[in-house]
Amino acid sequence: MNVTVPIALFGWIPVVVGLFTVLPPRRAVVTAFVGAWLFLPMAGYGIEGFPDYTKVSATCVGVLLAVMIFDSDRLLSFRPSLVDIPMIIWCLCPIASSISNDLGAYDGLSAALFHVIVWGIPYVIGRVYFWNRAGIRELAMGIFIGGLIYIPLCIYELRMSPQLHRMVYGFHQHSFRQHMRYGGYRPMVFMQHGLMVGLWMANAALIGMWLWLTGAVKRLWGIPIGWLVAALLVVTILCKSIGAIVLLALGAGAMLLTRWWRSLIPVLLLVAISPAYIVLRQTQVLDREELVSLARMVVDRDRARSLGGRLTQEDLFSEKAMERPIFGWGGWHRSFPTDEHGRDMTRGWDSLWVQALGRSGFVGLVSLTLAILLPAALFLRRFSARLWTRAAFAPAAALCMIVVLYMMDNLMNSMENPIFILAVGGISGCVAARAGRKVRARAPTRTPPPEREQAKHLTLQDILPRQSHRIDPSAGDIQT
């Protein structure tokens, strides 16, 4: 680790504040989150009584500070909705976990602060900035452009091995051995692991593909978007992350079937996969050996061995979690399974859902699952399949899909990504705005007869509004 690490991390908050002085607030938010995720180091500094200072916490705190200084009216426009309840519970459940394990309220507040910073802040920022057509489009384009920016960096590491993080920050962020695949290398660039790079590129490619197919974007930087999407798809495959490639295929297949069949059933099936897997694994209906055998036949022996290790961890952690099923074991590695001598039986968890179950019990697991998937499920219920192929609606449809795929990735991995949480917040805001419009449209005392009839045929502008009550010239759109 060299001096560039503290310079980058501790200098990022001033950079974020500076972005708000030269860019419209919404664009500054996208630039801050995407820029930090793509380029800041995978390092952290411990702070007594507070979560570690990392690129995630630096960005979330920096953006919140900048919004409070330059765009406080936007933050004050936030109005809680029923769809926000799971995220609120997920952020606060560490308090109940700590108290129920006699770890004290201070420990619970510290753990809850971590959840608020990593999950709560990006969720609220997504709610107030990316709930309408212009905001959703800007976030989708930010992710797509972020994927394009990573193309030359991934190609470099595919050829030269994962070296960029070491060259800039002085150390490898993860085991080098895990990034040798199929006679070549798997890029890490500046992310936690090659798996996260693969997931990022897959989601960027999926967004670009849908924007291209629906005609929402035709050219970018003077280049036909089809060529850019093709480049992203090729590099995503070259990243050699089987899980990300499978998720990309599932997401693209579901969206194409939605386009052809004019039905959201394929997307609903993807939404159901994550909770169904968790239930079936907890009830031992899905047997570990059967899943490993299937992976050995479909993929290869090495990937089957890796899957077997993950599933073994799931079984061990689940068994330990059932000793405290409601609020879990809390922090301090108390949820780790141990042998008769008190030694840890596993090095750690690979799956976010297992981590949530062990630390926060079923309360935490259910609230986390609902916090990510409930907005997507309500989105599918309230917006018909015929809208998904419209150019104006395409960015929202793409963001809904990557939220679903992110939850599916959490079945096997545990890598919190604040940009996906921004998307969750944006989808939640869109759903809440749609619900509010329906309530106002159905109010008999406020809706004259002609408007009541018009409310039955809401246009795309009504569904994803471009404007509301108060103009914010600096942001280039309208506030709530």
C-alpha positions as CSV (number, residue, x, y, z in Angstrom):
1,M,0.0,0.0,0.0
2,N,1.4,3.4,-1.0
3,V,0.6,7.0,-0.4
4,T,-2.0,7.1,-3.2
5,V,-4.4,5.1,-1.1
6,P,-5.0,7.8,1.7
7,I,-4.8,10.5,-0.9
8,A,-7.6,8.9,-3.0
9,L,-9.8,7.9,-0.1
10,F,-9.5,11.0,2.1
11,G,-9.5,13.3,-0.9
12,W,-12.7,11.9,-2.4
13,I,-15.1,13.7,-0.2
14,P,-13.7,17.2,-1.3
15,V,-13.8,15.9,-4.9
16,V,-17.5,14.9,-4.5
17,V,-18.3,18.4,-3.0
18,G,-16.5,19.9,-5.9
19,L,-18.5,17.9,-8.4
20,F,-21.7,19.6,-7.1
21,T,-20.2,23.0,-7.9
22,V,-19.6,22.3,-11.5
23,L,-22.3,19.7,-12.4
24,P,-26.1,19.6,-12.0
25,P,-26.8,17.8,-8.7
26,R,-28.2,14.6,-10.3
27,R,-25.3,14.2,-12.7
28,A,-22.9,14.9,-9.8
29,V,-24.4,12.1,-7.8
30,V,-24.0,9.6,-10.7
31,T,-20.5,10.8,-11.4
32,A,-19.5,10.5,-7.7
33,F,-20.9,7.0,-7.2
34,V,-19.7,5.5,-10.6
35,G,-16.3,7.2,-10.4
36,A,-15.7,5.9,-6.9
37,W,-16.8,2.4,-7.7
38,L,-14.6,2.2,-10.8
39,F,-11.4,3.8,-9.6
40,L,-11.0,4.2,-5.8
41,P,-8.8,1.6,-4.0
42,M,-10.1,-1.5,-2.2
43,A,-8.8,-0.4,1.2
44,G,-10.2,0.8,4.5
45,Y,-9.3,2.7,7.7
46,G,-10.7,1.7,11.0
47,I,-12.5,4.4,13.0
48,E,-13.4,3.7,16.6
49,G,-17.1,3.4,17.1
50,F,-17.8,4.0,13.4
51,P,-17.8,1.8,10.2
52,D,-14.5,1.5,8.4
53,Y,-13.7,4.4,6.1
54,T,-13.8,2.8,2.6
55,K,-14.6,4.0,-0.9
56,V,-18.3,3.1,-0.3
57,S,-18.6,5.1,3.0
58,A,-16.5,7.9,1.6
59,T,-18.8,8.2,-1.4
60,C,-22.1,7.9,0.5
61,V,-21.1,10.4,3.2
62,G,-19.6,12.7,0.6
63,V,-22.7,12.7,-1.5
64,L,-25.0,13.2,1.5
65,L,-22.9,16.1,2.7
66,A,-22.8,17.7,-0.8
67,V,-26.6,17.3,-1.2
68,M,-27.2,18.9,2.2
69,I,-25.0,21.9,1.2
70,F,-26.1,22.4,-2.4
71,D,-29.5,20.7,-2.9
72,S,-31.1,20.4,0.5
73,D,-34.6,21.0,-0.8
74,R,-34.3,17.8,-2.8
75,L,-33.4,15.8,0.3
76,L,-36.3,17.4,2.3
77,S,-38.7,16.4,-0.5
78,F,-38.4,12.8,0.5
79,R,-41.7,11.4,1.7
80,P,-41.6,7.8,3.2
81,S,-43.9,5.2,1.6
82,L,-44.9,1.7,2.5
83,V,-42.4,0.4,0.0
84,D,-39.6,1.9,2.1
85,I,-40.5,-0.2,5.2
86,P,-38.2,-3.2,4.4
87,M,-35.2,-1.0,3.9
88,I,-35.9,0.8,7.2
89,I,-36.1,-2.5,9.1
90,W,-32.9,-3.8,7.4
91,C,-31.1,-0.7,8.5
92,L,-32.3,-0.9,12.1
93,C,-32.4,-4.6,12.8
94,P,-28.8,-4.7,14.0
95,I,-29.9,-2.9,17.1
96,A,-32.4,-5.7,17.9
97,S,-29.7,-8.3,17.1
98,S,-27.2,-6.7,19.5
99,I,-29.6,-6.2,22.3
100,S,-31.0,-9.7,22.1
101,N,-27.4,-11.1,22.3
102,D,-26.5,-8.9,25.3
103,L,-24.0,-7.0,23.2
104,G,-25.4,-3.6,24.2
105,A,-27.2,-0.8,22.5
106,Y,-23.9,0.9,21.6
107,D,-22.8,-2.1,19.5
108,G,-26.2,-2.2,17.9
109,L,-26.1,1.5,17.0
110,S,-22.6,1.1,15.5
111,A,-23.8,-1.8,13.3
112,A,-26.9,0.0,12.3
113,L,-24.8,3.0,11.3
114,F,-22.9,0.8,8.9
115,H,-26.2,-0.4,7.4
116,V,-27.4,3.2,7.1
117,I,-24.2,4.4,5.4
118,V,-23.9,1.4,3.0
119,W,-27.6,0.8,2.3
120,G,-29.7,3.6,3.6
121,I,-28.0,6.6,2.2
122,P,-27.7,5.4,-1.4
123,Y,-31.3,4.2,-1.2
124,V,-32.6,7.6,-0.1
125,I,-30.4,9.3,-2.7
126,G,-31.9,7.0,-5.3
127,R,-35.4,7.8,-4.1
128,V,-35.1,11.6,-4.4
129,Y,-33.0,11.8,-7.6
130,F,-33.8,8.8,-9.8
131,W,-37.6,8.4,-9.5
132,N,-38.7,10.1,-12.7
133,R,-37.9,9.7,-16.4
134,A,-34.9,12.0,-16.6
135,G,-33.4,10.6,-13.4
136,I,-33.8,7.0,-14.3
137,R,-32.3,7.6,-17.7
138,E,-29.3,9.4,-16.3
139,L,-28.6,6.6,-13.8
140,A,-28.9,3.9,-16.5
141,M,-26.6,5.8,-18.9
142,G,-24.1,6.3,-16.0
143,I,-23.9,2.5,-15.5
144,F,-23.7,1.9,-19.2
145,I,-20.9,4.5,-19.7
146,G,-19.1,3.1,-16.6
147,G,-19.0,-0.3,-18.4
148,L,-17.6,1.3,-21.5
149,I,-14.9,3.0,-19.5
150,Y,-13.8,-0.3,-18.1
151,I,-13.4,-2.0,-21.5
152,P,-9.8,-0.9,-22.2
153,L,-8.8,-1.6,-18.6
154,C,-10.3,-5.1,-18.7
155,I,-8.6,-5.8,-22.0
156,Y,-5.2,-4.7,-20.5
157,E,-5.6,-7.0,-17.5
158,L,-6.8,-9.9,-19.7
159,R,-3.5,-9.6,-21.5
160,M,-1.1,-8.5,-18.8
161,S,-2.8,-10.0,-15.7
162,P,-4.6,-8.1,-12.9
163,Q,-2.0,-5.4,-12.1
164,L,-3.7,-2.0,-12.3
165,H,-4.6,-1.9,-8.6
166,R,-1.1,-2.9,-7.6
167,M,0.5,-0.4,-10.0
168,V,-1.6,2.6,-8.7
169,Y,-2.2,1.7,-5.1
170,G,0.7,-0.7,-4.3
171,F,-1.1,-4.0,-3.5
172,H,-3.3,-6.7,-4.9
173,Q,-6.8,-6.4,-3.5
174,H,-7.5,-10.1,-3.6
175,S,-5.8,-13.5,-4.2
176,F,-4.1,-13.6,-7.5
177,R,-4.6,-17.3,-7.9
178,Q,-8.4,-16.9,-8.0
179,H,-8.0,-14.8,-11.2
180,M,-6.3,-17.3,-13.4
181,R,-9.0,-18.9,-15.5
182,Y,-9.0,-21.1,-18.6
183,G,-5.4,-20.5,-19.5
184,G,-5.6,-16.7,-19.1
185,Y,-6.5,-14.1,-16.5
186,R,-9.7,-12.6,-15.1
187,P,-9.6,-8.8,-14.6
188,M,-10.1,-7.2,-11.2
189,V,-9.2,-3.6,-12.2
190,F,-10.1,-1.5,-9.1
191,M,-12.9,-3.6,-7.7
192,Q,-13.0,-6.1,-4.9
193,H,-12.9,-9.2,-7.1
194,G,-13.1,-10.4,-10.6
195,L,-16.7,-11.6,-9.9
196,M,-17.7,-8.0,-9.2
197,V,-16.1,-6.8,-12.4
198,G,-18.0,-9.5,-14.3
199,L,-21.3,-8.5,-12.7
200,W,-20.7,-4.8,-13.4
201,M,-19.9,-5.5,-17.1
202,A,-22.8,-7.8,-17.5
203,N,-25.3,-5.3,-16.1
204,A,-23.8,-2.5,-18.2
205,A,-24.2,-4.7,-21.3
206,L,-27.8,-5.6,-20.4
207,I,-28.7,-1.9,-20.0
208,G,-27.0,-1.0,-23.3
209,M,-28.7,-3.9,-25.1
210,W,-32.1,-2.8,-24.0
211,L,-31.5,0.9,-24.8
212,W,-30.4,-0.2,-28.2
213,L,-33.2,-2.6,-29.0
214,T,-35.9,-0.2,-27.9
215,G,-34.3,2.8,-29.8
216,A,-34.0,4.8,-26.5
217,V,-30.4,5.6,-27.5
218,K,-29.1,5.4,-31.1
219,R,-25.6,6.9,-30.8
220,L,-23.1,7.8,-28.1
221,W,-20.0,9.9,-28.7
222,G,-20.9,9.7,-32.4
223,I,-20.7,5.9,-32.4
224,P,-23.7,3.7,-33.2
225,I,-24.7,2.2,-29.8
226,G,-25.0,-1.3,-31.3
227,W,-21.2,-1.4,-31.8
228,L,-20.7,-0.3,-28.2
229,V,-23.1,-2.9,-26.9
230,A,-21.3,-5.6,-28.9
231,A,-17.9,-4.6,-27.4
232,L,-19.4,-4.8,-23.9
233,L,-20.8,-8.2,-24.5
234,V,-17.5,-9.5,-25.9
235,V,-15.5,-8.2,-22.9
236,T,-18.1,-9.5,-20.4
237,I,-17.6,-13.0,-21.8
238,L,-13.8,-12.5,-21.8
239,C,-14.0,-11.6,-18.1
240,K,-14.6,-15.4,-17.5
241,S,-17.1,-15.0,-14.7
242,I,-19.5,-17.8,-15.3
243,G,-22.1,-16.5,-12.8
244,A,-22.2,-13.0,-14.4
245,I,-22.5,-14.6,-17.9
246,V,-25.4,-16.8,-16.7
247,L,-27.1,-13.8,-15.1
248,L,-26.7,-11.8,-18.3
249,A,-28.2,-14.6,-20.4
250,L,-31.1,-14.9,-18.0
251,G,-31.8,-11.2,-17.9
252,A,-31.5,-10.7,-21.7
253,G,-33.6,-13.8,-22.3
254,A,-36.4,-12.6,-20.0
255,M,-36.5,-9.1,-21.5
256,L,-36.5,-10.5,-25.0
257,L,-39.4,-12.9,-24.2
258,T,-41.2,-10.0,-22.6
259,R,-40.8,-8.1,-25.8
260,W,-42.0,-11.0,-28.0
261,W,-44.8,-12.3,-25.8
262,R,-46.0,-9.0,-24.3
263,S,-46.0,-10.7,-21.0
264,L,-44.0,-10.1,-17.8
265,I,-44.1,-13.7,-16.7
266,P,-40.4,-14.4,-17.6
267,V,-39.3,-11.4,-15.4
268,L,-41.6,-12.5,-12.6
269,L,-40.0,-15.9,-12.7
270,L,-36.6,-14.3,-12.2
271,V,-37.9,-12.3,-9.3
272,A,-39.1,-15.5,-7.7
273,I,-35.8,-17.4,-8.0
274,S,-34.0,-15.7,-5.1
275,P,-36.7,-16.2,-2.4
276,A,-37.4,-19.7,-3.8
277,Y,-33.8,-20.7,-3.6
278,I,-33.4,-19.4,0.0
279,V,-36.5,-21.3,1.1
280,L,-35.5,-24.5,-0.6
281,R,-32.0,-24.4,0.7
282,Q,-33.2,-23.7,4.3
283,T,-35.6,-26.6,4.1
284,Q,-32.9,-28.9,2.5
285,V,-35.2,-29.6,-0.5
286,L,-32.2,-28.5,-2.7
287,D,-29.5,-30.9,-1.7
288,R,-25.9,-29.8,-1.9
289,E,-24.6,-33.0,-3.6
290,E,-27.3,-32.8,-6.3
291,L,-26.5,-29.2,-7.1
292,V,-22.8,-30.0,-7.3
293,S,-23.4,-32.9,-9.6
294,L,-25.5,-30.7,-11.8
295,A,-22.8,-28.0,-12.0
296,R,-20.2,-30.7,-12.8
297,M,-22.3,-31.8,-15.8
298,V,-23.3,-28.4,-17.1
299,V,-20.0,-26.4,-16.5
300,D,-16.9,-28.1,-15.4
301,R,-15.2,-29.9,-12.4
302,D,-13.5,-26.8,-11.0
303,R,-16.6,-24.7,-10.9
304,A,-18.5,-27.6,-9.4
305,R,-15.8,-27.8,-6.7
306,S,-16.2,-24.0,-6.0
307,L,-19.9,-24.3,-5.8
308,G,-19.6,-27.2,-3.4
309,G,-17.5,-25.1,-1.1
310,R,-20.1,-22.3,-1.1
311,L,-23.0,-24.7,-0.4
312,T,-21.1,-26.3,2.4
313,Q,-20.7,-22.9,4.0
314,E,-24.4,-22.3,3.5
315,D,-25.2,-25.5,5.4
316,L,-22.8,-24.7,8.3
317,F,-24.0,-21.1,8.7
318,S,-27.6,-22.0,8.4
319,E,-27.3,-24.7,11.1
320,K,-25.7,-22.2,13.4
321,A,-28.2,-19.5,12.6
322,M,-31.1,-21.7,13.6
323,E,-29.9,-21.5,17.2
324,R,-31.0,-17.9,17.1
325,P,-33.5,-17.7,14.3
326,I,-35.3,-14.4,15.0
327,F,-32.7,-11.7,15.3
328,G,-29.5,-13.8,14.7
329,W,-26.2,-13.7,16.5
330,G,-25.2,-10.1,15.9
331,G,-21.6,-9.2,15.0
332,W,-18.2,-10.1,16.3
333,H,-18.1,-13.4,14.3
334,R,-20.7,-14.9,16.7
335,S,-22.6,-16.3,13.7
336,F,-19.6,-18.4,12.6
337,P,-19.9,-22.1,13.1
338,T,-17.3,-23.6,15.4
339,D,-16.1,-27.1,16.3
340,E,-15.9,-28.6,19.8
341,H,-12.7,-26.7,20.5
342,G,-14.3,-23.3,19.6
343,R,-12.4,-23.0,16.3
344,D,-14.0,-21.5,13.2
345,M,-15.1,-24.3,10.8
346,T,-15.1,-21.9,7.8
347,R,-13.1,-18.9,6.7
348,G,-16.2,-16.8,6.1
349,W,-19.3,-16.4,4.1
350,D,-19.6,-16.1,0.4
351,S,-23.3,-15.3,0.2
352,L,-25.0,-12.1,1.4
353,W,-28.2,-13.9,2.3
354,V,-26.3,-16.3,4.6
355,Q,-24.5,-13.3,6.2
356,A,-27.9,-11.6,6.8
357,L,-29.4,-14.8,8.3
358,G,-26.5,-15.4,10.6
359,R,-26.2,-11.9,11.9
360,S,-29.8,-10.7,11.9
361,G,-31.9,-13.8,11.7
362,F,-35.0,-14.2,9.7
363,V,-36.0,-10.6,10.5
364,G,-32.8,-9.4,8.7
365,L,-33.0,-11.9,5.9
366,V,-36.6,-11.2,5.0
367,S,-36.2,-7.4,5.3
368,L,-33.1,-7.5,3.0
369,T,-34.8,-9.7,0.4
370,L,-37.9,-7.5,0.4
371,A,-35.9,-4.3,0.4
372,I,-34.3,-5.3,-2.9
373,L,-37.1,-7.3,-4.6
374,L,-40.3,-5.7,-3.4
375,P,-39.8,-2.5,-5.4
376,A,-39.1,-4.6,-8.5
377,A,-42.2,-6.8,-7.9
378,L,-44.5,-3.7,-7.4
379,F,-42.9,-2.2,-10.5
380,L,-43.9,-5.2,-12.5
381,R,-47.4,-5.2,-11.1
382,R,-48.0,-1.5,-11.9
383,F,-46.4,-1.2,-15.3
384,S,-47.6,-3.5,-18.1
385,A,-45.4,-5.4,-20.5
386,R,-46.3,-3.2,-23.5
387,L,-44.5,-0.3,-21.8
388,W,-41.2,-2.1,-21.6
389,T,-40.5,-1.8,-25.3
390,R,-41.1,1.9,-25.4
391,A,-38.0,4.1,-25.7
392,A,-39.0,6.4,-22.9
393,F,-39.6,3.5,-20.5
394,A,-36.6,1.4,-21.5
395,P,-34.2,2.8,-18.9
396,A,-36.6,2.0,-16.1
397,A,-37.2,-1.5,-17.3
398,A,-33.4,-2.1,-17.5
399,L,-32.8,-0.8,-14.0
400,C,-35.6,-3.0,-12.7
401,M,-33.9,-6.0,-14.3
402,I,-30.5,-5.3,-12.9
403,V,-32.0,-5.0,-9.4
404,V,-33.4,-8.5,-9.8
405,L,-30.1,-9.9,-11.1
406,Y,-28.2,-8.2,-8.2
407,M,-30.3,-10.1,-5.7
408,M,-29.7,-13.3,-7.6
409,D,-26.0,-12.6,-7.5
410,N,-26.3,-12.2,-3.7
411,L,-27.3,-15.9,-3.5
412,M,-23.7,-16.9,-4.1
413,N,-21.7,-13.7,-3.4
414,S,-21.5,-11.0,-0.8
415,M,-20.3,-7.7,-2.4
416,E,-22.4,-4.7,-1.6
417,N,-22.6,-2.3,-4.5
418,P,-24.1,1.2,-3.7
419,I,-24.9,1.8,-7.4
420,F,-27.3,-1.1,-7.5
421,I,-28.8,0.3,-4.2
422,L,-29.3,3.6,-6.0
423,A,-31.2,1.7,-8.6
424,V,-33.4,0.0,-5.9
425,G,-34.1,3.5,-4.5
426,G,-35.0,4.8,-7.9
427,I,-37.4,2.0,-8.7
428,S,-39.0,2.4,-5.2
429,G,-39.4,6.1,-5.9
430,C,-41.0,5.4,-9.2
431,V,-43.4,2.9,-7.6
432,A,-44.3,5.4,-4.8
433,A,-44.9,8.2,-7.3
434,R,-47.1,5.9,-9.4
435,A,-49.1,4.9,-6.2
436,G,-49.5,8.6,-5.2
437,R,-50.8,9.5,-8.7
438,K,-53.4,6.6,-8.5
439,V,-54.6,7.8,-5.1
440,R,-55.0,11.4,-6.3
441,A,-56.7,10.2,-9.6
442,R,-59.2,8.1,-7.7
443,A,-60.1,10.8,-5.1
444,P,-63.8,11.7,-5.8
445,T,-63.7,15.1,-4.1
446,R,-60.7,16.4,-6.1
447,T,-61.1,14.8,-9.5
448,P,-63.7,16.4,-11.9
449,P,-65.6,13.9,-14.1
450,P,-63.5,14.6,-17.3
451,E,-60.2,14.1,-15.4
452,R,-61.5,11.0,-13.7
453,E,-62.2,9.4,-17.0
454,Q,-58.7,10.5,-18.3
455,A,-57.1,8.8,-15.2
456,K,-58.2,5.4,-16.5
457,H,-55.8,5.9,-19.5
458,L,-52.6,7.2,-17.9
459,T,-50.0,8.1,-20.5
460,L,-46.3,7.3,-20.3
461,Q,-45.7,10.9,-19.1
462,D,-48.1,10.2,-16.2
463,I,-46.3,6.9,-15.4
464,L,-42.7,8.3,-15.4
465,P,-43.3,12.0,-15.0
466,R,-40.9,14.6,-16.2
467,Q,-42.2,17.3,-13.9
468,S,-43.9,18.0,-10.6
469,H,-44.4,21.0,-8.5
470,R,-41.2,23.0,-8.2
471,I,-38.5,23.8,-10.7
472,D,-34.8,23.3,-9.9
473,P,-32.9,25.1,-12.7
474,S,-29.5,23.8,-11.5
475,A,-30.6,20.2,-11.6
476,G,-32.2,20.5,-15.1
477,D,-35.5,18.9,-14.0
478,I,-38.3,19.3,-11.5
479,Q,-38.4,18.5,-7.8
480,T,-41.2,16.9,-5.9
